[in-house]
Structures are given as structure tokens and as C-alpha cells.
Amino acid sequence: MNLIIHGHHVEVTPALRGYVEGKLARVRRHFDHVIEADVLLSVEDKLRQKAEITMRVRGSALHAEAVDQDMYAAIDCLVDRLDRQVLRHKDRLKDHAREPLKHQNLGSF
């Protein structure tokens, strides 16, 4: 998985980078077919820390965002939302694969 972490009005420190990587390991444990994850950490004002992610998987892209007073809390909330989306996406893939084939009545010749 290719992980890109950007900061907008915030410096992405090694501590923040490590925290994001550690949290995304939970998502990878549930679904390992991730092509790329693009994380944007930003500060809108002193009380609004925002974390966004766009995760590209085969066939679609998942997007989540969270806002909190603390950047680490925003990342936690973001990963929780993303994890729910990943599990739902994984279930959809399984349900689609198990869908029974519709047989056509070709009639007699």
C-alpha cells in the first residue's frame, strides 16, 4: 500500500506519521487489497483539527473525514469511520461473488 500523508497548516511530525500508520494497520488487517491511501491533516482554527483520507481500492475509492479539537482524536474517529466503510465494502464484494446465477430457459429444440 502506498501511503501519502500531507499537512495543511500543520507539520507532519514523525509522531503523527507513526500514529496514522499504526491506526491504518487495523484497516489493512481487515482488507489488504488497498492500492493507495492519501491522508490530509489540517488545522482550520485553534479548535478545529481536521483529518481526511481517500483510500483507493480495486474498483472504487473510499473517503472519510473527521473534525475534533485534538488531532489524535480526529485521527481515531477517522479510522473508525474508514474501518466501517472498509468492512461494508468487503461484505458487498462477498455478497456479489456469492450471488446465484440466473439460469435461462432455452426451451427445447
DSSP file (Angstrom, degrees, kcal/mol; ACC not computed):
  #  RESIDUE AA STRUCTURE BP1 BP2  ACC     N-H-->O    O-->H-N    N-H-->O    O-->H-N    TCO  KAPPA ALPHA  PHI   PSI    X-CA   Y-CA   Z-CA
    1    1 A M              0   0    0      0, 0.0     2,-0.6     0, 0.0    35,-0.2   0.000 360.0 360.0 360.0 134.3    0.0    0.0    0.0
    2    2 A N  E     -a   36   0A   0     33,-1.7    35,-2.9    32,-0.1     2,-0.5  -0.837 360.0-163.9 -92.3 117.9    1.3    3.4   -0.9
    3    3 A L  E     -a   37   0A   0     -2,-0.6     2,-0.5    33,-0.2    35,-0.2  -0.917   8.4-176.3-110.9 124.0    0.7    5.8    2.0
    4    4 A I  E     -a   38   0A   0     33,-2.8    35,-3.5    -2,-0.5     2,-0.5  -0.982   3.2-170.2-120.3 125.3    0.8    9.6    1.4
    5    5 A I  E     -a   39   0A   0     -2,-0.5     2,-0.3    33,-0.2    35,-0.2  -0.972   6.4-176.7-121.2 120.7    0.4   12.0    4.4
    6    6 A H  E     -a   40   0A   0     33,-3.1    35,-2.4    -2,-0.5     2,-0.4  -0.790  12.5-150.4-111.2 154.9    0.0   15.7    3.8
    7    7 A G  E     -a   41   0A   0     -2,-0.3     2,-0.6    33,-0.2    35,-0.2  -0.996   3.8-165.0-126.0 132.1   -0.2   18.5    6.3
    8    8 A H  E    S-a   42   0A   0     33,-3.0    35,-1.6    -2,-0.4     3,-0.1  -0.952  85.2 -16.3-117.6 111.0   -2.1   21.8    5.7
    9    9 A H  S    S+     0   0    0     -2,-0.6     2,-0.3    33,-0.2    -1,-0.1   0.702 128.1  84.4  64.1  23.0   -1.2   24.5    8.2
   10   10 A V  S    S-     0   0    0     31,-0.2     2,-0.5    32,-0.0    -1,-0.2  -0.982  79.3-123.6-150.1 140.7    0.3   21.7   10.4
   11   11 A E        -     0   0    0     -2,-0.3     2,-1.2    -3,-0.1     5,-0.1  -0.729  22.7-132.5 -85.8 129.8    3.7   20.0   10.3
   12   12 A V        -     0   0    0     -2,-0.5    -5,-0.1    -5,-0.1    -7,-0.0  -0.704  31.5-165.3 -83.9  98.9    3.5   16.2    9.9
   13   13 A T     >  -     0   0    0     -2,-1.2     4,-2.7     1,-0.1     5,-0.2  -0.366  34.5-107.6 -80.3 161.7    5.9   15.1   12.6
   14   14 A P  H  > S+     0   0    0      0, 0.0     4,-2.5     0, 0.0     5,-0.2   0.836 121.9  56.8 -57.9 -31.1    7.3   11.6   12.9
   15   15 A A  H  > S+     0   0    0      2,-0.2     4,-2.0     1,-0.2     5,-0.1   0.928 109.3  43.8 -66.1 -44.7    5.0   11.0   15.9
   16   16 A L  H  > S+     0   0    0      2,-0.2     4,-2.5     1,-0.2     5,-0.2   0.919 114.4  50.4 -64.8 -43.4    1.9   11.9   13.8
   17   17 A R  H  X S+     0   0    0     -4,-2.7     4,-2.4     1,-0.2    -2,-0.2   0.925 112.0  47.0 -61.2 -45.1    3.1    9.8   10.8
   18   18 A G  H  X S+     0   0    0     -4,-2.5     4,-2.3    -5,-0.2    -1,-0.2   0.872 110.9  52.3 -64.6 -37.2    3.7    6.8   13.1
   19   19 A Y  H  X S+     0   0    0     -4,-2.0     4,-2.2     2,-0.2    -2,-0.2   0.924 111.3  46.2 -65.2 -44.6    0.3    7.3   14.8
   20   20 A V  H  X S+     0   0    0     -4,-2.5     4,-2.4     2,-0.2    -2,-0.2   0.929 113.2  49.5 -63.9 -45.3   -1.5    7.3   11.4
   21   21 A E  H  X S+     0   0    0     -4,-2.4     4,-0.9     1,-0.2    -2,-0.2   0.898 111.2  50.0 -61.5 -40.6    0.5    4.3   10.1
   22   22 A G  H  X S+     0   0    0     -4,-2.3     4,-0.5     1,-0.2     3,-0.4   0.900 112.1  46.8 -65.4 -40.8   -0.3    2.4   13.3
   23   23 A K  H >X S+     0   0    0     -4,-2.2     3,-1.0     1,-0.2     4,-0.7   0.872 108.7  54.7 -69.1 -36.9   -4.0    3.1   13.1
   24   24 A L  H 3X S+     0   0    0     -4,-2.4     4,-2.3     1,-0.2    -1,-0.2   0.686  91.8  74.0 -72.0 -15.9   -4.2    2.2    9.4
   25   25 A A  H 3X S+     0   0    0     -4,-0.9     4,-1.6    -3,-0.4    -1,-0.2   0.853  92.1  56.2 -62.9 -32.7   -2.7   -1.2   10.2
   26   26 A R  H <X S+     0   0    0     -3,-1.0     4,-1.1    -4,-0.5    -1,-0.2   0.899 107.3  47.7 -64.1 -40.8   -6.1   -2.1   11.7
   27   27 A V  H  X S+     0   0    0     -4,-0.7     4,-2.0     1,-0.2     3,-0.5   0.915 110.7  51.3 -66.5 -42.5   -7.8   -1.3    8.4
   28   28 A R  H  < S+     0   0    0     -4,-2.3    -1,-0.2     1,-0.2    -2,-0.2   0.810 103.4  59.7 -64.9 -28.8   -5.2   -3.3    6.5
   29   29 A R  H  < S+     0   0    0     -4,-1.6    -1,-0.2     1,-0.2    -2,-0.2   0.854 111.3  40.4 -67.1 -33.3   -5.8   -6.2    8.8
   30   30 A H  H  < S+     0   0    0     -4,-1.1     2,-0.3    -3,-0.5    -2,-0.2   0.820 133.9  13.8 -82.0 -32.4   -9.5   -6.3    7.7
   31   31 A F     <  +     0   0    0     -4,-2.0    -1,-0.3    -5,-0.1     3,-0.2  -0.904  57.7 179.8-150.7 111.9   -8.9   -5.6    4.0
   32   32 A D        +     0   0    0     -2,-0.3     2,-0.2    -3,-0.2    -4,-0.1   0.295  61.5  92.2-102.4  11.1   -5.5   -5.9    2.4
   33   33 A H        +     0   0    0     25,-0.0    25,-0.9   -32,-0.0     2,-0.5  -0.198  53.9 138.5 -96.2  43.3   -6.4   -5.0   -1.2
   34   34 A V  E     - B   0  57A   0     -2,-0.2    23,-0.2    -3,-0.2     3,-0.1  -0.758  32.1-174.7 -91.4 128.6   -5.6   -1.3   -0.7
   35   35 A I  E     -     0   0A   0     21,-2.7   -33,-1.7    -2,-0.5     2,-0.3   0.905  66.7  -8.7 -86.2 -49.4   -3.8    0.4   -3.6
   36   36 A E  E     -aB   2  56A   0     20,-1.5    20,-3.0   -35,-0.2     2,-0.4  -0.998  50.7-158.2-152.7 146.2   -3.2    3.8   -2.1
   37   37 A A  E     -aB   3  55A   0    -35,-2.9   -33,-2.8    -2,-0.3     2,-0.6  -0.995   8.2-166.7-128.6 126.3   -4.2    5.9    0.9
   38   38 A D  E     -aB   4  54A   0     16,-2.4    16,-1.9    -2,-0.4     2,-0.4  -0.949   9.5-169.3-116.3 112.1   -3.9    9.7    0.8
   39   39 A V  E     -aB   5  53A   0    -35,-3.5   -33,-3.1    -2,-0.6     2,-0.5  -0.863   5.7-167.7-107.9 133.1   -4.2   11.3    4.3
   40   40 A L  E     -aB   6  52A   0     12,-2.6    12,-2.5    -2,-0.4     2,-0.5  -0.978   1.5-171.0-121.5 119.5   -4.6   15.1    4.7
   41   41 A L  E     +aB   7  51A   0    -35,-2.4   -33,-3.0    -2,-0.5     2,-0.3  -0.936  18.1 168.1-108.1 127.2   -4.2   16.6    8.2
   42   42 A S  E     -aB   8  50A   0      8,-3.0     8,-3.1    -2,-0.5     2,-0.5  -0.959  34.0-139.9-142.1 157.8   -5.2   20.2    8.6
   43   43 A V  E     + B   0  49A   0    -35,-1.6     6,-0.2    -2,-0.3     3,-0.1  -0.975  16.6 177.4-116.6 115.9   -5.9   22.9   11.2
   44   44 A E  E    S-     0   0A   0      4,-2.5     2,-0.3    -2,-0.5    -1,-0.1   0.892  72.3 -28.7 -86.2 -43.9   -8.8   25.1   10.3
   45   45 A D  E >  S- B   0  48A   0      3,-1.0     3,-1.3     0, 0.0    -1,-0.4  -0.888  82.9 -74.8-153.8-174.0   -8.6   27.2   13.5
   46   46 A K  T 3  S+     0   0    0     -2,-0.3     3,-0.1     1,-0.3    -2,-0.0   0.801 130.6  38.7 -61.6 -28.5   -7.4   26.5   17.0
   47   47 A L  T 3  S+     0   0    0      1,-0.2     2,-0.5    23,-0.0    -1,-0.3   0.416 106.3  70.3-102.7   1.0  -10.4   24.4   18.0
   48   48 A R  E <   +B   45   0A   0     -3,-1.3    -4,-2.5    21,-0.1    -3,-1.0  -0.874  52.1 173.9-127.3 100.7  -10.9   22.5   14.7
   49   49 A Q  E     -BC  43  68A   0     19,-3.5    19,-2.5    -2,-0.5     2,-0.4  -0.908  17.9-161.0-101.6 129.6   -8.4   19.9   13.7
   50   50 A K  E     -BC  42  67A   0     -8,-3.1    -8,-3.0    -2,-0.5     2,-0.4  -0.921  13.6-172.2-121.3 137.9   -9.4   18.0   10.6
   51   51 A A  E     +BC  41  66A   0     15,-2.7    15,-2.5    -2,-0.4     2,-0.3  -0.997   9.7 178.4-127.6 130.5   -8.3   14.6    9.3
   52   52 A E  E     -BC  40  65A   0    -12,-2.5   -12,-2.6    -2,-0.4     2,-0.3  -0.947   4.9-172.6-129.0 149.9   -9.3   13.3    5.8
   53   53 A I  E     -BC  39  64A   0     11,-2.5    11,-2.2    -2,-0.3     2,-0.5  -0.997  12.2-167.2-142.7 141.2   -8.5   10.2    4.0
   54   54 A T  E     -BC  38  63A   0    -16,-1.9   -16,-2.4    -2,-0.3     2,-0.6  -0.983  15.6-168.3-123.1 116.8   -9.1    8.9    0.5
   55   55 A M  E     -BC  37  62A   0      7,-3.3     7,-3.2    -2,-0.5     2,-0.6  -0.921   8.2-151.5-111.7 122.4   -8.4    5.2    0.1
   56   56 A R  E     +BC  36  61A   0    -20,-3.0   -21,-2.7    -2,-0.6   -20,-1.5  -0.824  20.5 172.0 -96.3 122.4   -8.2    3.7   -3.3
   57   57 A V  E >   -BC  34  60A   0      3,-2.4     3,-1.7    -2,-0.6     2,-0.3  -0.777  51.3 -66.8-119.0 167.3   -9.1    0.0   -3.6
   58   58 A R  T 3  S+     0   0    0    -25,-0.9     3,-0.1    -2,-0.3   -25,-0.0  -0.370 121.6   2.1 -60.0 116.8   -9.6   -2.0   -6.7
   59   59 A G  T 3  S+     0   0    0     -2,-0.3     2,-0.3     1,-0.1    -1,-0.3   0.213 129.3  30.9  94.7 -14.9  -12.7   -0.7   -8.4
   60   60 A S  E <   -C   57   0A   0     -3,-1.7    -3,-2.4     2,-0.0     2,-0.4  -0.960  66.1-122.0-160.4 176.8  -13.6    2.2   -6.1
   61   61 A A  E     -C   56   0A   0     -2,-0.3     2,-0.4    -5,-0.2    -5,-0.2  -0.996  17.6-151.2-131.6 137.4  -12.4    4.9   -3.7
   62   62 A L  E     -C   55   0A   0     -7,-3.2    -7,-3.3    -2,-0.4     2,-0.4  -0.900  13.5-169.0-109.4 136.7  -13.4    5.3    0.0
   63   63 A H  E     +C   54   0A   0     -2,-0.4     2,-0.3    -9,-0.2    -9,-0.2  -0.983  10.8 165.6-129.9 137.1  -13.4    8.7    1.6
   64   64 A A  E     -C   53   0A   0    -11,-2.2   -11,-2.5    -2,-0.4     2,-0.3  -0.989   7.6-176.1-145.0 152.4  -13.8    9.7    5.3
   65   65 A E  E     -C   52   0A   0     -2,-0.3     2,-0.3   -13,-0.2   -13,-0.2  -0.992   1.7-172.6-148.1 153.7  -13.2   12.8    7.3
   66   66 A A  E     -C   51   0A   0    -15,-2.5   -15,-2.7    -2,-0.3     2,-0.4  -0.996   8.0-157.0-147.4 146.4  -13.4   13.8   10.9
   67   67 A V  E     +C   50   0A   0     -2,-0.3     2,-0.3   -17,-0.2   -17,-0.2  -0.988  25.6 147.4-126.9 134.3  -13.1   17.1   12.9
   68   68 A D  E     -C   49   0A   0    -19,-2.5   -19,-3.5    -2,-0.4     6,-0.1  -0.940  56.5-107.0-153.5 171.6  -12.1   17.3   16.5
   69   69 A Q  S    S+     0   0    0     -2,-0.3     2,-0.4   -21,-0.2   -21,-0.1   0.776 107.4  52.4 -75.2 -26.5  -10.3   19.7   18.9
   70   70 A D  S  > S-     0   0    0    -21,-0.1     4,-2.1     1,-0.1     5,-0.2  -0.922  76.3-142.4-113.8 135.7   -7.4   17.3   19.2
   71   71 A M  H  > S+     0   0    0     -2,-0.4     4,-2.2     1,-0.2     5,-0.2   0.890 103.0  52.1 -64.0 -39.8   -5.6   15.9   16.1
   72   72 A Y  H  > S+     0   0    0      1,-0.2     4,-2.1     2,-0.2    -1,-0.2   0.883 109.9  49.0 -65.7 -37.7   -5.1   12.5   17.6
   73   73 A A  H  > S+     0   0    0      2,-0.2     4,-2.4     1,-0.2    -1,-0.2   0.876 109.8  52.4 -67.5 -37.4   -8.8   12.2   18.4
   74   74 A A  H  X S+     0   0    0     -4,-2.1     4,-2.4     2,-0.2    -2,-0.2   0.896 109.3  49.3 -64.4 -39.6   -9.7   13.3   14.9
   75   75 A I  H  X S+     0   0    0     -4,-2.2     4,-2.5     2,-0.2    -2,-0.2   0.901 110.0  51.6 -65.9 -40.7   -7.4   10.5   13.5
   76   76 A D  H  X S+     0   0    0     -4,-2.1     4,-2.0     2,-0.2    -2,-0.2   0.942 112.6  44.7 -59.7 -48.3   -9.1    8.0   15.8
   77   77 A C  H  X S+     0   0    0     -4,-2.4     4,-2.2     1,-0.2    -2,-0.2   0.889 112.1  53.5 -63.7 -40.1  -12.6    9.0   14.7
   78   78 A L  H  X S+     0   0    0     -4,-2.4     4,-2.5     1,-0.2    -1,-0.2   0.920 109.0  47.4 -60.9 -45.9  -11.4    9.0   11.0
   79   79 A V  H  X S+     0   0    0     -4,-2.5     4,-2.5     1,-0.2    -1,-0.2   0.861 109.4  54.3 -68.2 -35.3  -10.0    5.4   11.3
   80   80 A D  H  X S+     0   0    0     -4,-2.0     4,-1.8     2,-0.2    -1,-0.2   0.934 111.6  44.5 -61.6 -45.6  -13.2    4.2   12.9
   81   81 A R  H  X S+     0   0    0     -4,-2.2     4,-2.0     1,-0.2    -2,-0.2   0.913 114.7  48.5 -64.3 -43.2  -15.3    5.6   10.1
   82   82 A L  H  X S+     0   0    0     -4,-2.5     4,-2.6     1,-0.2    -1,-0.2   0.889 107.8  54.9 -65.5 -38.8  -13.0    4.3    7.5
   83   83 A D  H  X S+     0   0    0     -4,-2.5     4,-2.4     1,-0.2    -1,-0.2   0.903 107.4  49.9 -62.5 -41.4  -12.9    0.8    9.1
   84   84 A R  H  X S+     0   0    0     -4,-1.8     4,-2.2     2,-0.2    -1,-0.2   0.908 111.7  48.8 -62.9 -41.3  -16.8    0.7    8.9
   85   85 A Q  H  X S+     0   0    0     -4,-2.0     4,-2.6     2,-0.2    -2,-0.2   0.902 110.8  50.3 -64.5 -40.6  -16.6    1.6    5.2
   86   86 A V  H  X S+     0   0    0     -4,-2.6     4,-2.6     2,-0.2    -2,-0.2   0.915 110.9  48.2 -65.1 -43.4  -14.0   -1.0    4.5
   87   87 A L  H  X S+     0   0    0     -4,-2.4     4,-2.3     2,-0.2    -1,-0.2   0.899 112.8  48.7 -64.5 -39.7  -16.0   -3.8    6.2
   88   88 A R  H  X S+     0   0    0     -4,-2.2     4,-2.1     2,-0.2    -2,-0.2   0.906 112.2  49.0 -65.1 -41.5  -19.1   -2.7    4.3
   89   89 A H  H  X S+     0   0    0     -4,-2.6     4,-2.0     2,-0.2    -2,-0.2   0.903 110.9  50.2 -63.1 -41.9  -17.1   -2.7    1.0
   90   90 A K  H  X S+     0   0    0     -4,-2.6     4,-2.1     1,-0.2    -2,-0.2   0.902 109.9  50.4 -64.9 -41.6  -15.7   -6.1    1.8
   91   91 A D  H  X S+     0   0    0     -4,-2.3     4,-2.9     1,-0.2     5,-0.2   0.885 108.2  53.1 -64.0 -38.6  -19.2   -7.5    2.6
   92   92 A R  H  X S+     0   0    0     -4,-2.1     4,-2.2     1,-0.2    -1,-0.2   0.899 108.3  50.2 -63.5 -39.6  -20.5   -6.2   -0.7
   93   93 A L  H  X S+     0   0    0     -4,-2.0     4,-1.8     2,-0.2    -2,-0.2   0.913 113.0  46.3 -64.7 -41.1  -17.7   -7.9   -2.6
   94   94 A K  H  X S+     0   0    0     -4,-2.1     4,-1.6     2,-0.2    -2,-0.2   0.925 112.8  49.1 -66.4 -45.1  -18.5  -11.2   -0.8
   95   95 A D  H  < S+     0   0    0     -4,-2.9     4,-0.4     1,-0.2    -2,-0.2   0.881 111.2  50.4 -63.1 -38.1  -22.3  -10.9   -1.4
   96   96 A H  H >< S+     0   0    0     -4,-2.2     3,-0.8    -5,-0.2    -1,-0.2   0.886 109.3  50.6 -67.8 -38.3  -21.7  -10.1   -5.0
   97   97 A A  H 3< S+     0   0    0     -4,-1.8    -1,-0.2     1,-0.2    -2,-0.2   0.811 111.5  48.5 -70.0 -29.2  -19.5  -13.1   -5.5
   98   98 A R  T 3< S+     0   0    0     -4,-1.6    -1,-0.2    -5,-0.1    -2,-0.2   0.416  78.9 125.6 -92.0   2.2  -22.0  -15.5   -3.9
   99   99 A E    <   -     0   0    0     -3,-0.8    -3,-0.0    -4,-0.4    -4,-0.0  -0.421  66.8-115.8 -63.2 128.5  -25.0  -14.2   -5.9
  100  100 A P        -     0   0    0      0, 0.0     2,-0.2     0, 0.0    -1,-0.1  -0.323  28.6-108.6 -68.2 149.0  -26.6  -17.3   -7.6
  101  101 A L        -     0   0    0      1,-0.1     2,-0.7    -3,-0.1    -3,-0.0  -0.526  25.6-127.5 -75.6 141.3  -26.5  -17.4  -11.3
  102  102 A K        -     0   0    0     -2,-0.2     2,-0.4     0, 0.0    -1,-0.1  -0.814  23.6-145.2 -91.9 119.0  -29.8  -16.9  -13.1
  103  103 A H        -     0   0    0     -2,-0.7     2,-0.4     1,-0.0     0, 0.0  -0.665   8.0-139.5 -87.0 137.0  -30.4  -19.7  -15.5
  104  104 A Q        -     0   0    0     -2,-0.4     2,-0.9     3,-0.0     3,-0.1  -0.756  14.3-124.7 -94.8 140.8  -32.2  -19.0  -18.7
  105  105 A N        -     0   0    0     -2,-0.4     3,-0.1     1,-0.2    -1,-0.0  -0.755  26.4-177.4 -84.2 109.6  -34.8  -21.3  -20.0
  106  106 A L        -     0   0    0     -2,-0.9    -1,-0.2     1,-0.2    -2,-0.0   0.617  30.4-141.2 -85.5 -12.5  -33.6  -22.1  -23.5
  107  107 A G        -     0   0    0     -3,-0.1     2,-0.3     2,-0.0    -1,-0.2  -0.184  29.9 -58.8  79.9-177.2  -36.6  -24.3  -24.3
  108  108 A S              0   0    0      1,-0.1    -3,-0.0    -3,-0.1     0, 0.0  -0.743 360.0 360.0-105.5 153.8  -36.5  -27.5  -26.3
  109  109 A F              0   0    0     -2,-0.3    -1,-0.1     0, 0.0    -2,-0.0   0.411 360.0 360.0-104.7 360.0  -35.3  -27.9  -29.8
